[in-house]
Amino acid sequence: MNDPKLRRVFVVVVVLSALSIPNSLLHAQTSATLPLMPLPAHVSPGEGQLLVNSSFSVALDGTTDPRIKSAEEQFLDKLSRETGTPFLPSAQAGPPALTIRTAGPGDAVQRLGEDESYHLEVSSSHALLTAPNALGVLHGLQTFLQLVHITPQGFAAPAVTIDDQPRFPWRGLMIDSGRHFMPIPVIERNLDGMESVKLNVFHWHLSDDQGFRVESKEFPRLQEKGSNGQYYTQEQIRDVIEYARDRGIRVVPEFDMPCHTSSWMPGYPELSSGPGPHQIATRWGVLDEAMDPTRESNYEFLDRFIGEMAALFPDEYFHIGGDECNGKEWEANSRIQAFLREHGLKDNAALQSYFTRRVQKIVAAHHKIMMGWDEVLQPDTPRDVVIQSWRGQTALAAAARQGNRGILSNGYYIDLNQPASEHYLVDPMSGDAASLSPEEKARILGGEATMWSEFVTPENVDSRIWPRTAAIAERFWSPQDIRDVDSMYARLAVVSQKLEFDGLTHQSFMHVMLQRMSGESDPEALAVLASVVQPPLGYEREDLRDYDTSSPLNHLVDAVPPESNAAREFNQLAKLIAAGNASAQQIQQARGCLTQWRDNDAKLQPTLKQSELTAELISVSRTLSQVSSIGLSALDAIENHRTLSAELVQSNLATLKAAEKPDAVLRDMIAPAVEMLEEAAGKS
């Protein structure tokens, strides 16, 4: 982002938040100057700070694990990018600034439940990181990186002692490469982000109705006819697995079956329950195409396929999906219906259960543990099957009571554009799970954020994942009683900037998209509008405009992040003002924001008709100006202790409610806050 004015628009909230972290908002055992995420289990602040300058060096002590040497190199590279200081290990002389001491090697193939703890001591003269194995080293180095910040003396890490370990052993991020293909650089930079916030499972959704994304040498027509040429070679897969392992991350593949399988059928139509024609899906949603669970030849096919993929992916877990089967093809197939009657299967759920049991035996025969979504859980589901719950804590608890282990994804669907605060307050151990016995609670392994890709491309996917996933990562890592939302947002702003330094594009991508939309090198007025609108919540976007796999995702709704920091902070100001608790400075701050948003329309309107991508924003910009004008009038009334008439208030509230409705597939996020001001002005 080269333009200084536009850069200020994007990062002003981040900078202000980073500079003003209230003491009361951080964990009781941390100091107010430690914007760490996830917050460690135990923190004891010390005195002084360790300078991080050109003489900074690292020494390794203990067991030899290639990941530790790699971690040292990656750590110094990140440190260099974050400070602008070159660190050349071979050129360092004198005592090391940081010593890494490791007790033993990690497992040859990273596994669930390995010790991930670490101990970090930082004093004014030296830092010591000790860990049982490479995983603890990796996590401790990320904590050290988050400690480093600019000071009057230069970059430094504060003196502190940290003892840390995760609450849950399964802390994942799922990325869907089936609907929109995600190239290797996208995957790798998001693995870097995962490492930064101590996530340890990359769940790779590799097949869906819209694409089959892995090279199969056993069944090459899968990728030849099911991917539109966009797939990963097996060599690329191996490289990603190694890349992830170097960052303490397991890779769990998912091949969805028996439904969400339209992309399998063009190459191998004999798998299908229906007559065809078979083609890669171009629409979203729950489709009718499904594998035929009654054909013995299909299980022979899956045995060979799963065997090939099990050899490619070393992790002990293998995800078979199993969600969203509508059963329409099964119901329309007379042969399948006869099979149900012959085998005493009463409905589609029973048929899918039959399929799941058969596939589970195949997965187990290839020395893997099967995973599946909620639909996989039936009374006769083998107890070693791991359930991933999209339905919520009640379903997760039911799996635990039945004897199955599980992970939670309900509440962590980051494609639905919910604010970080909502994700942050969802906990795998809340709701029905809180009433489980200790033995049953032990079966809840953690959770995963899920990035479904209907409305993302390689260009904007980072912004849908980050920085909100860092808040989810804290929920999986930190003690359950860490729930202060204000503290979370203050620390999230700092971590977000560090993630951008490390190569993610969740902040900088917007500038490029706004330039393209407007045709301007400095689209400052468009950036002001973009700063206070958000995409629709949940699945509403699907009802607002017709989309398919060929739809360009290059509109403002695709350029803005899921959560507007400017709107969120203005909402906090509005709450204080409406309650009569705002300072004069806060009232003036709110007035400045509303004035900028009101006046921005006059600057923006002359340019909007120049592009079909911005023409749809004409009414969006006017609405923001109108909403802001109402807000300014309400603010005047509140400041001057003047009560607005009931008729005017009702008229303005009706206007504001109308402004909340999506326009150009965008939500005006200022209107709800102005409603609070208007209601307060009617009571003054």
C-alpha positions in Angstrom: 0.0 0.0 0.0 2.1 2.8 -1.3 -0.2 5.9 -1.0 0.3 7.4 2.5 -3.2 8.9 2.7 -5.0 5.7 1.8 -2.7 3.8 4.1 -3.8 6.0 7.0 -7.4 5.2 6.2 -6.8 1.5 6.5 -4.4 1.3 9.5 -5.5 4.2 11.8 -7.7 1.9 13.9 -5.0 -0.7 14.1 -2.4 1.8 15.2 -4.7 3.5 17.8 -5.7 0.1 19.2 -2.1 -1.1 19.4 -1.1 2.0 21.3 -3.8 2.1 23.9 -4.3 -1.3 25.5 -5.9 -0.7 29.0 -4.3 -2.5 31.9 -7.7 -3.9 33.1 -8.3 -5.6 29.8 -5.5 -8.1 29.8 -5.2 -11.4 31.5 -4.6 -11.0 35.2 -1.1 -12.5 34.9 0.0 -10.4 32.0 1.2 -6.8 31.8 -0.7 -4.2 29.8 2.1 -4.1 27.3 1.9 -7.7 26.1 -0.5 -8.0 23.1 -0.1 -11.7 22.9 -2.6 -14.0 21.1 -3.3 -16.6 22.2 -2.7 -15.5 25.7 -0.4 -17.9 27.5 -1.5 -20.1 30.4 0.8 -18.4 32.9 2.7 -15.1 32.6 4.9 -13.3 35.1 6.1 -9.9 34.0 9.7 -9.0 34.8 11.8 -5.8 34.9 13.5 -4.3 31.9 13.6 -5.4 28.3 15.9 -7.4 25.9 17.0 -5.3 23.0 16.6 -6.9 19.5 19.2 -5.3 17.3 21.7 -6.3 14.7 23.8 -8.3 17.3 20.8 -10.5 18.2 21.7 -14.2 17.7 20.3 -17.6 18.5 22.0 -20.7 19.9 20.6 -24.3 19.8 21.2 -26.6 22.7 20.0 -30.2 23.0 18.5 -32.8 20.7 18.8 -32.5 17.0 15.6 -32.3 15.1 15.6 -30.8 11.6 12.5 -28.8 12.4 14.3 -26.9 15.1 17.1 -25.7 12.8 14.4 -24.8 10.2 12.4 -23.0 13.0 15.5 -20.9 13.8 15.8 -19.8 10.2 12.2 -19.0 9.9 12.2 -17.2 13.2 15.1 -15.0 12.1 13.5 -14.3 8.8 10.2 -13.2 10.4 12.1 -11.1 13.0 14.0 -9.4 10.1 10.8 -8.6 8.3 9.1 -7.3 11.4 12.0 -5.1 12.4 13.7 -4.3 9.1 16.9 -5.6 10.6 19.0 -8.2 8.8 20.0 -11.2 11.0 22.7 -13.4 9.6 23.4 -16.3 12.0 26.8 -17.1 10.5 28.0 -13.5 11.0 27.1 -13.3 14.7 29.8 -13.1 17.4 29.6 -13.1 21.2 27.1 -14.7 23.5 23.6 -15.5 22.0 20.7 -13.3 22.9 18.3 -16.3 22.7 19.1 -19.9 23.7 16.8 -22.7 22.6 17.1 -25.8 24.7 15.2 -29.0 23.6 14.8 -32.1 25.7 14.2 -34.6 23.0 13.0 -35.2 19.4 9.4 -35.1 18.3 7.5 -38.0 16.7 8.5 -38.9 13.2 5.0 -38.2 12.0 3.4 -35.5 14.1 0.4 -36.9 16.0 -2.6 -35.8 18.1 -1.7 -35.3 21.7 2.1 -34.7 21.5 3.4 -32.4 24.2 3.3 -28.8 22.9 4.3 -27.0 26.1 7.2 -24.6 26.4 8.9 -22.3 29.0 10.2 -18.9 28.0 12.3 -16.6 30.1 13.2 -13.1 28.9 15.5 -10.8 30.9 17.3 -7.7 30.0 20.4 -9.6 29.1 19.3 -13.0 27.7 16.3 -15.1 26.7 15.9 -18.9 27.3 13.3 -21.1 25.5 13.0 -24.6 26.8 10.6 -27.3 25.5 10.3 -31.1 25.5 10.4 -31.3 21.7 10.2 -29.3 18.5 6.6 -28.4 18.8 7.1 -26.4 22.0 10.0 -24.7 20.4 7.9 -23.6 17.5 5.2 -22.2 19.7 7.6 -20.5 22.0 9.3 -18.7 19.1 6.0 -17.4 17.9 5.4 -16.0 21.4 8.8 -14.3 21.4 8.0 -12.7 18.0 4.8 -11.3 19.4 6.7 -9.8 22.3 9.0 -7.8 20.1 7.9 -4.2 19.6 9.3 -0.8 18.9 10.6 1.3 21.9 12.5 4.5 22.4 15.6 2.3 22.5 14.8 0.4 19.4 13.1 -3.0 19.0 12.9 -5.0 22.2 11.1 -7.8 24.0 9.9 -7.1 27.6 11.3 -9.1 30.5 8.8 -11.9 31.2 8.5 -15.5 32.3 5.9 -17.7 30.5 4.8 -21.2 31.1 2.4 -22.3 28.4 0.5 -25.2 26.9 -2.7 -25.6 24.9 -6.1 -26.3 26.4 -7.1 -28.5 23.4 -4.9 -30.8 21.3 -6.9 -30.2 18.1 -6.8 -26.6 16.9 -7.6 -26.4 13.3 -8.4 -24.4 10.2 -10.2 -25.9 7.3 -9.7 -24.4 3.8 -12.0 -25.4 1.0 -10.1 -25.8 -2.2 -13.0 -27.6 -3.9 -15.4 -24.8 -4.8 -12.7 -22.2 -5.6 -9.2 -23.5 -6.1 -6.5 -22.1 -3.8 -3.0 -22.1 -5.3 0.0 -23.4 -3.3 1.2 -19.9 -2.3 -2.2 -19.1 -0.7 -2.0 -22.4 1.2 1.5 -21.8 2.4 1.0 -18.2 3.6 -2.0 -19.3 5.6 0.0 -22.1 7.1 2.4 -19.4 8.2 -0.5 -17.5 9.8 -1.6 -20.7 11.5 1.9 -21.2 13.0 1.8 -17.6 14.3 -1.3 -18.2 16.4 -0.4 -21.8 17.3 -3.1 -23.6 15.3 -1.9 -27.2 14.6 -4.3 -28.9 12.2 -4.7 -27.9 8.5 -7.9 -29.6 7.4 -7.7 -29.6 3.6 -11.1 -29.9 1.9 -10.0 -31.3 -1.5 -13.1 -32.4 -3.3 -16.6 -31.1 -3.7 -19.3 -30.8 -6.4 -17.3 -27.9 -8.1 -13.9 -29.6 -8.3 -11.7 -32.6 -7.5 -8.4 -31.1 -6.6 -5.8 -33.9 -6.1 -3.8 -35.9 -8.7 -4.7 -39.5 -8.5 -2.5 -41.9 -10.4 -4.8 -44.8 -9.7 -7.8 -42.9 -11.2 -6.4 -40.1 -13.3 -9.8 -39.1 -14.8 -10.7 -37.7 -11.4 -8.5 -34.7 -11.9 -8.5 -34.8 -15.8 -12.3 -34.4 -16.0 -13.2 -33.2 -12.6 -11.0 -30.2 -11.9 -11.0 -27.8 -15.0 -7.3 -28.2 -14.9 -7.0 -26.8 -11.3 -5.6 -29.5 -9.0 -2.5 -30.2 -6.9 0.0 -32.7 -8.1 1.1 -35.4 -5.6 4.5 -33.7 -5.4 2.9 -30.4 -4.5 0.9 -32.2 -1.8 4.0 -33.7 -0.3 5.7 -30.3 -0.3 2.8 -28.7 1.5 2.8 -31.5 4.1 6.5 -30.9 4.7 6.0 -27.2 4.8 3.2 -27.7 7.4 5.3 -30.1 9.5 8.1 -27.5 9.7 5.5 -25.2 11.3 4.1 -27.8 13.8 0.9 -28.4 11.7 -0.7 -31.7 10.8 -2.4 -32.0 7.4 -5.8 -33.9 7.4 -7.3 -34.4 4.0 -11.0 -34.5 3.3 -12.6 -36.2 0.3 -16.4 -35.7 0.7 -18.6 -38.8 0.1 -21.1 -40.1 -0.7 -22.6 -36.7 -1.6 -20.9 -33.5 -2.8 -19.4 -35.8 -5.4 -20.5 -34.2 -8.7 -16.8 -33.7 -9.7 -16.1 -37.4 -9.4 -18.7 -38.5 -11.9 -17.5 -37.0 -15.2 -14.5 -39.2 -15.1 -16.1 -42.2 -13.4 -19.9 -42.2 -14.1 -20.2 -45.7 -12.8 -19.9 -44.3 -9.2 -23.1 -42.4 -9.5 -26.6 -43.2 -8.3 -28.2 -41.2 -11.2 -28.2 -41.6 -15.0 -26.4 -38.3 -15.8 -25.4 -36.4 -17.8 -22.5 -36.0 -15.4 -20.6 -32.7 -15.2 -18.8 -30.5 -12.7 -21.3 -28.4 -10.8 -21.4 -24.7 -11.4 -23.9 -23.9 -8.8 -23.7 -23.8 -5.0 -25.9 -25.6 -2.5 -27.0 -29.1 -1.7 -27.1 -31.0 -5.0 -28.7 -34.3 -5.9 -25.6 -36.1 -7.3 -24.5 -38.9 -5.0 -22.4 -42.1 -5.1 -24.3 -45.4 -5.2 -23.9 -47.1 -1.8 -25.3 -50.4 -3.1 -22.7 -51.2 -5.8 -19.9 -53.4 -4.6 -17.7 -52.1 -7.3 -17.8 -48.7 -5.7 -16.3 -50.0 -2.5 -13.5 -51.6 -4.6 -12.9 -48.2 -6.2 -12.8 -46.5 -2.9 -10.5 -49.1 -1.4 -7.9 -48.3 -4.1 -8.5 -44.6 -3.9 -8.3 -44.3 -0.2 -5.3 -46.6 -0.1 -3.5 -44.2 -2.6 -4.5 -41.1 -0.6 -3.6 -42.7 2.7 -0.1 -43.3 1.5 0.1 -39.7 0.3 -1.1 -38.1 3.5 0.9 -39.4 6.6 -1.5 -38.1 9.2 -3.4 -40.8 11.1 -6.7 -39.1 10.5 -8.7 -39.2 7.2 -11.9 -37.2 6.7 -14.7 -38.6 4.5 -17.1 -35.7 4.8 -20.5 -37.4 4.8 -22.6 -34.2 5.1 -25.7 -32.9 3.2 -27.1 -35.9 1.4 -30.6 -35.2 0.2 -31.1 -38.7 -1.1 -33.1 -37.7 -4.1 -31.1 -39.8 -6.6 -31.4 -42.8 -4.2 -35.2 -42.4 -4.0 -35.5 -42.2 -7.8 -33.4 -45.3 -8.4 -35.5 -48.5 -8.3 -32.5 -50.7 -7.9 -31.4 -48.8 -4.8 -34.9 -48.9 -3.4 -35.0 -52.6 -3.8 -31.6 -52.9 -2.0 -33.1 -51.0 0.9 -36.0 -53.4 1.2 -33.8 -56.5 0.9 -31.4 -55.3 3.6 -34.0 -53.9 6.0 -32.9 -50.3 5.6 -35.8 -48.0 6.4 -34.6 -44.7 4.9 -31.9 -42.7 3.3 -30.2 -42.1 6.7 -29.9 -45.9 7.2 -28.5 -46.2 3.7 -25.9 -43.6 4.4 -25.1 -45.3 7.6 -24.5 -48.5 5.7 -22.2 -46.7 3.4 -20.3 -45.1 6.3 -19.7 -48.4 8.0 -18.3 -49.9 4.8 -16.0 -46.9 4.2 -14.9 -46.8 7.8 -13.6 -50.4 7.5 -11.7 -49.4 4.3 -10.2 -46.4 6.1 -9.2 -48.6 9.1 -7.7 -51.2 6.8 -5.4 -48.5 5.5 -4.3 -47.7 9.1 -6.2 -44.4 9.4 -8.9 -43.1 11.8 -12.0 -41.9 10.0 -13.5 -38.5 10.5 -16.8 -37.2 9.3 -19.4 -34.4 9.8 -22.4 -34.8 12.2 -24.4 -36.9 9.7 -21.9 -39.7 10.1 -22.9 -40.3 13.7 -25.4 -43.1 14.1 -26.1 -45.4 17.0 -23.9 -48.1 15.4 -21.0 -45.7 14.4 -17.7 -47.2 15.5 -16.4 -45.5 18.6 -13.0 -44.6 17.0 -14.7 -42.4 14.3 -14.2 -38.7 15.1 -17.2 -36.4 14.6 -16.8 -32.8 13.3 -19.9 -30.9 14.4 -21.4 -28.2 12.3 -24.6 -28.5 14.3 -23.3 -27.3 17.6 -22.4 -28.2 21.2 -25.6 -30.4 21.6 -24.6 -32.6 18.7 -21.0 -32.6 19.9 -22.0 -33.6 23.4 -24.2 -36.4 22.0 -21.2 -37.8 20.2 -19.1 -37.7 23.4 -21.8 -39.4 25.4 -22.0 -42.2 22.7 -18.3 -42.7 23.1 -17.0 -40.9 20.0 -14.4 -38.1 20.1 -15.3 -34.9 18.4 -14.3 -31.4 17.4 -16.5 -28.3 17.1 -16.9 -26.1 14.1 -20.4 -24.6 14.7 -19.7 -21.0 15.7 -16.4 -20.9 13.8 -17.7 -20.7 10.2 -15.6 -17.8 9.2 -17.2 -17.6 5.7 -20.4 -16.3 7.3 -19.0 -12.8 8.1 -19.7 -12.8 11.8 -17.6 -10.5 14.1 -14.6 -11.8 15.9 -16.5 -11.3 19.2 -19.1 -13.9 18.3 -16.6 -16.5 17.3 -14.5 -15.7 20.4 -17.3 -16.4 22.9 -18.2 -19.8 21.4 -16.5 -22.6 23.4 -16.3 -26.3 22.7 -17.0 -26.9 26.4 -20.1 -24.7 26.7 -23.7 -25.5 26.3 -24.6 -29.2 26.6 -20.9 -30.1 26.7 -20.5 -28.4 30.1 -22.6 -31.1 31.7 -20.6 -34.0 30.4 -18.7 -36.2 32.8 -14.9 -35.8 32.9 -14.5 -39.0 30.8 -16.9 -37.6 28.2 -15.3 -34.1 28.2 -11.9 -35.8 27.4 -13.5 -36.9 24.1 -13.9 -33.3 23.0 -10.6 -32.7 21.2 -11.0 -29.0 20.3 -12.3 -27.3 17.2 -11.7 -25.9 13.7 -12.5 -22.7 11.9 -13.9 -23.4 8.5 -13.3 -21.4 5.4 -15.8 -22.5 2.8 -15.0 -20.9 -0.5 -18.2 -20.1 -2.4 -17.4 -16.4 -2.1 -13.7 -16.2 -1.9 -10.8 -16.2 -4.4 -7.1 -16.4 -3.9 -7.1 -12.6 -3.8 -9.5 -12.0 -0.9 -9.4 -15.3 1.0 -6.8 -14.1 3.6 -9.2 -11.3 4.6 -12.0 -13.8 5.4 -9.6 -16.0 7.5 -7.6 -13.3 9.2 -7.4 -11.7 11.7 -10.6 -13.2 13.2 -9.2 -16.8 13.2 -6.5 -15.6 15.6 -9.4 -15.0 18.1 -10.6 -18.5 17.5 -7.1 -19.8 18.0 -7.1 -18.2 21.4 -10.3 -20.0 22.3 -8.7 -23.3 21.5 -5.4 -22.6 23.2 -5.9 -20.3 26.2 -7.7 -21.0 29.5 -11.5 -21.1 29.2 -12.0 -18.1 31.6 -10.2 -15.7 29.2 -13.2 -14.1 27.6 -12.6 -10.3 27.7 -13.8 -9.1 24.3 -12.2 -5.6 24.6 -8.9 -7.1 25.5 -9.2 -9.5 22.6 -9.9 -6.7 20.0 -7.0 -4.6 21.4 -4.6 -7.5 21.0 -6.1 -8.7 17.7 -5.2 -5.3 16.1 -1.5 -5.7 17.0 -1.4 -9.4 15.9 -3.2 -8.5 12.7 -0.4 -6.1 11.7 2.2 -8.7 12.5 0.5 -11.2 10.3 0.6 -8.7 7.4 4.3 -8.2 8.0 4.7 -12.0 7.8 3.2 -12.3 4.3 -0.5 -12.5 4.7 -2.6 -10.0 2.6 -5.7 -9.5 4.6 -5.1 -5.8 4.9 -3.2 -4.8 1.8 -5.4 -6.7 -0.7 -8.1 -4.1 -0.4 -6.0 -1.3 -1.8 -5.4 -3.2 -5.0 -9.1 -4.1 -5.4 -10.2 -0.5 -4.8 -7.7 0.7 -7.4 -9.0 -1.8 -9.9 -12.7 -1.0 -9.2 -12.2 2.8 -9.5 -9.4 3.1 -12.0 -7.7 5.5 -9.6 -4.3 5.2 -8.0 -5.6 6.9 -4.9 -9.2 5.9 -4.3 -9.3 7.6 -0.9 -13.1 8.4 -0.9 -13.9 4.9 -1.9 -11.8 3.6 0.9 -13.7 5.8 3.4 -17.0 4.1 2.2 -15.4 0.7 2.3 -14.3 1.2 5.9 -17.9 1.2 7.2 -19.7 -1.4 5.2 -19.6 -5.2 5.5 -20.7 -8.2 3.5 -24.1 -9.8 4.5 -24.3 -12.1 7.4 -24.8 -15.8 7.2 -26.1 -17.2 4.0 -28.0 -14.0 3.0 -25.7 -13.2 0.1 -27.0 -16.2 -1.8 -30.5 -14.6 -1.8 -29.3 -11.1 -2.8 -27.7 -11.9 -6.2 -27.3 -14.9 -8.5 -23.9 -16.5 -8.2 -22.1 -19.5 -9.8 -18.6 -20.7 -10.2 -18.0 -18.2 -13.1 -19.2 -15.1 -11.2 -16.4 -12.6 -10.8 -15.8 -11.8 -7.1 -14.5 -8.3 -7.7 -17.1 -6.0 -6.3 -16.9 -3.9 -3.1 -18.5 -6.7 -1.1 -15.6 -8.8 -2.0 -13.0 -6.1 -1.2 -14.2 -5.2 2.3 -13.4 -7.3 5.3 -16.1 -9.3 7.2 -15.9 -6.9 10.1 -15.5 -3.1 10.0 -13.2 -1.9 12.8 -14.3 1.7 12.2 -18.0 0.8 12.6 -17.3 -1.3 15.7 -15.4 1.4 17.4 -18.0 4.0 16.4 -20.7 1.8 17.9 -18.8 1.7 21.2 -18.7 5.5 21.1 -22.4 5.7 20.4 -23.2 3.5 23.4 -21.2 5.7 25.7 -22.8 8.9 24.3 -26.4 7.4 24.4 -25.8 6.4 28.0 -24.5 9.8 29.0 -21.1 8.4 29.9 -19.0 9.9 27.1 -16.2 12.5 27.6 -16.1 15.7 25.6 -13.2 14.2 23.6 -15.2 11.1 22.8 -18.1 13.2 21.6 -15.8 15.2 19.4 -14.3 12.0 18.0 -17.8 10.8 17.1 -18.6 14.1 15.5 -15.4 13.9 13.4 -16.3 10.5 12.1 -19.9 11.4 11.2 -18.7 14.6 9.5 -16.2 12.7 7.4 -18.8 10.1 6.4 -21.4 12.7 5.6 -19.1 14.8 3.5 -17.5 11.8 1.7 -20.5 11.4 -0.6 -19.8 14.7 -2.3 -16.2 13.5 -3.1 -17.2 10.0 -4.2 -20.3 10.6 -6.3 -18.5 12.2 -9.3 -16.3 9.1 -9.7 -18.8 6.3 -9.2 -20.4 6.3 -12.7 -16.9 5.8 -14.3 -17.0 2.1 -13.5 -19.7 -0.6 -13.6 -18.1 -2.0 -10.4 -18.7 1.3 -8.6 -21.9 2.5 -10.2 -23.9 0.2 -7.9 -22.5 2.1 -4.9 -24.2 5.4 -5.8 -27.1 4.7 -3.4 -24.8 3.1 -0.8 -22.7 6.3 -0.6 -25.8 8.5 -0.4 -27.3 6.4 2.3 -24.1 6.7 4.4 -24.2 10.4 4.0 -27.9 10.6 5.0 -27.3 8.3 8.0 -24.4 10.4 9.1 -26.4 13.6 8.8 -29.1 12.1 11.1 -26.3 11.2 13.5 -24.9 14.7 13.6 -28.3 16.2 14.3 -28.9 13.7 17.1 -25.4 14.5 18.5 -26.2 18.2 18.4 -29.4 17.6 20.3 -27.7 15.5 22.9 -24.9 18.0 23.4 -27.3 20.9 23.8 -29.7 19.0 26.0 -32.4 19.4 23.4 -35.1 16.8 23.0 -36.1 15.9 19.4 -39.8 15.6 18.6 -41.3 12.1 18.7 -42.4 12.6 15.1 -38.9 13.4 13.9 -37.4 10.6 15.8 -39.8 8.0 14.4 -39.2 9.3 10.9 -35.5 9.2 11.3 -35.6 5.7 12.9 -37.6 4.5 9.9 -34.9 5.9 7.6 -32.2 4.2 9.6 -34.0 0.9 9.6 -34.2 1.0 5.9 -30.5 1.9 5.7 -29.7 -1.4 7.5 -31.1 -3.4 4.6 -28.4 -4.7 2.2 -27.7 -2.5 -0.9 -25.3 -3.7 -3.6 -24.9 -6.8 -1.4 -23.5 -4.6 1.4 -24.5 -3.6 4.9 -24.2 -0.1 6.2 -22.7 -0.7 9.7 -23.1 2.9 10.9 -26.9 2.9 10.9 -27.4 0.8 14.1 -25.1 3.1 16.1 -26.9 6.2 14.8 -30.2 4.6 15.9 -28.9 4.6 19.5 -28.0 8.3 19.2 -31.4 9.1 17.7 -33.3 7.3 20.4 -31.2 9.0 23.1 -31.8 12.4 21.4 -35.6 11.7 21.7 -35.2 11.3 25.4 -32.9 14.2 26.2 
